Amino acid sequence: MEIRKKILEFLDRNLVLEKDIVKEVRESINDLNKQQLIWIYNVLVDLDNKQTKVLQDKLQETPWFFTEMEISVWKDIYEEHIKEESQEKEDIEKILKDQLF
């Protein structure tokens, strides 16, 4: 498989790197020379192996880890949604007050 495709695959399943870094690598991948690609690939392989090991260890310790993680993500999404809805409600109330008084 082409090294660029493998790099993108590793970036897709990455849980460690910041989004900005992943975005930068994605955007610059076509501008990199073979040596740079190999270096990035090796770093990502190492990171992926470590990430996999940590997840395997965590699953041994807590078999329901992914369920807990999913619940946590949904909770965060729900809280953000409530926050946005509350802000929208406040904005509407302010507009109404400004128009009525």
One Martini backbone bead per residue (centre of mass of N, CA, C, O) as a GRO file, in nm:
protein
  101
    1MET     BB    1   0.099   0.035   0.019
    2GLU     BB    2   0.083   0.347   0.017
    3ILE     BB    3   0.217   0.568   0.238
    4ARG     BB    4  -0.004   0.785   0.237
    5LYS     BB    5  -0.240   0.595   0.303
    6LYS     BB    6  -0.128   0.496   0.571
    7ILE     BB    7  -0.116   0.766   0.711
    8LEU     BB    8  -0.419   0.824   0.690
    9GLU     BB    9  -0.505   0.580   0.851
   10PHE     BB   10  -0.363   0.658   1.115
   11LEU     BB   11  -0.507   0.932   1.146
   12ASP     BB   12  -0.801   0.817   1.166
   13ARG     BB   13  -0.719   0.636   1.442
   14ASN     BB   14  -0.644   0.862   1.610
   15LEU     BB   15  -0.626   0.965   1.981
   16VAL     BB   16  -0.374   1.176   2.042
   17LEU     BB   17  -0.362   1.379   1.840
   18GLU     BB   18  -0.407   1.675   1.740
   19LYS     BB   19  -0.607   1.818   1.509
   20ASP     BB   20  -0.401   2.019   1.391
   21ILE     BB   21  -0.185   1.814   1.318
   22VAL     BB   22  -0.350   1.636   1.136
   23LYS     BB   23  -0.422   1.857   0.935
   24GLU     BB   24  -0.133   1.930   0.850
   25VAL     BB   25  -0.053   1.658   0.741
   26ARG     BB   26  -0.275   1.631   0.532
   27GLU     BB   27  -0.202   1.901   0.375
   28SER     BB   28   0.125   1.809   0.333
   29ILE     BB   29   0.163   1.519   0.209
   30ASN     BB   30   0.219   1.606  -0.104
   31ASP     BB   31   0.496   1.782  -0.017
   32LEU     BB   32   0.652   1.536   0.059
   33ASN     BB   33   0.908   1.344   0.095
   34LYS     BB   34   1.012   1.029   0.137
   35GLN     BB   35   1.157   1.072   0.410
   36GLN     BB   36   0.924   1.215   0.554
   37LEU     BB   37   0.718   0.990   0.520
   38ILE     BB   38   0.873   0.773   0.671
   39TRP     BB   39   0.890   0.920   0.938
   40ILE     BB   40   0.588   0.953   0.986
   41TYR     BB   41   0.516   0.660   0.968
   42ASN     BB   42   0.690   0.561   1.209
   43VAL     BB   43   0.555   0.735   1.421
   44LEU     BB   44   0.263   0.625   1.375
   45VAL     BB   45   0.321   0.332   1.434
   46ASP     BB   46   0.415   0.371   1.721
   47LEU     BB   47   0.162   0.513   1.823
   48ASP     BB   48  -0.037   0.287   1.749
   49ASN     BB   49   0.086   0.069   1.927
   50LYS     BB   50   0.047   0.219   2.192
   51GLN     BB   51  -0.254   0.263   2.169
   52THR     BB   52  -0.330  -0.035   2.153
   53LYS     BB   53  -0.211  -0.120   2.424
   54VAL     BB   54  -0.378   0.064   2.601
   55LEU     BB   55  -0.654  -0.048   2.510
   56GLN     BB   56  -0.605  -0.338   2.593
   57ASP     BB   57  -0.555  -0.280   2.891
   58LYS     BB   58  -0.825  -0.138   2.944
   59LEU     BB   59  -1.003  -0.386   2.864
   60GLN     BB   60  -0.900  -0.569   3.085
   61GLU     BB   61  -0.992  -0.380   3.316
   62THR     BB   62  -1.242  -0.256   3.115
   63PRO     BB   63  -1.475  -0.397   2.915
   64TRP     BB   64  -1.670  -0.115   2.910
   65PHE     BB   65  -1.509   0.128   2.792
   66PHE     BB   66  -1.662   0.207   2.523
   67THR     BB   67  -1.929   0.264   2.657
   68GLU     BB   68  -1.828   0.491   2.840
   69MET     BB   69  -1.723   0.668   2.612
   70GLU     BB   70  -1.990   0.705   2.463
   71ILE     BB   71  -2.144   0.833   2.695
   72SER     BB   72  -1.957   1.075   2.725
   73VAL     BB   73  -1.999   1.192   2.445
   74TRP     BB   74  -2.307   1.227   2.464
   75LYS     BB   75  -2.301   1.412   2.706
   76ASP     BB   76  -2.142   1.640   2.572
   77ILE     BB   77  -2.341   1.690   2.343
   78TYR     BB   78  -2.585   1.751   2.520
   79GLU     BB   79  -2.464   1.990   2.676
   80GLU     BB   80  -2.413   2.164   2.425
   81HIS     BB   81  -2.703   2.175   2.330
   82ILE     BB   82  -2.822   2.310   2.580
   83LYS     BB   83  -2.648   2.562   2.563
   84GLU     BB   84  -2.748   2.655   2.285
   85GLU     BB   85  -3.049   2.668   2.357
   86SER     BB   86  -3.020   2.874   2.586
   87GLN     BB   87  -2.901   3.097   2.412
   88GLU     BB   88  -3.135   3.119   2.217
   89LYS     BB   89  -3.346   3.189   2.426
   90GLU     BB   90  -3.209   3.448   2.525
   91ASP     BB   91  -3.211   3.593   2.252
   92ILE     BB   92  -3.515   3.595   2.214
   93GLU     BB   93  -3.587   3.743   2.474
   94LYS     BB   94  -3.433   4.001   2.408
   95ILE     BB   95  -3.581   4.074   2.152
   96LEU     BB   96  -3.859   4.091   2.277
   97LYS     BB   97  -3.796   4.309   2.484
   98ASP     BB   98  -3.694   4.522   2.281
   99GLN     BB   99  -3.976   4.531   2.122
  100LEU     BB  100  -4.175   4.581   2.377
  101PHE     BB  101  -3.988   4.820   2.545
   0.00000   0.00000   0.00000
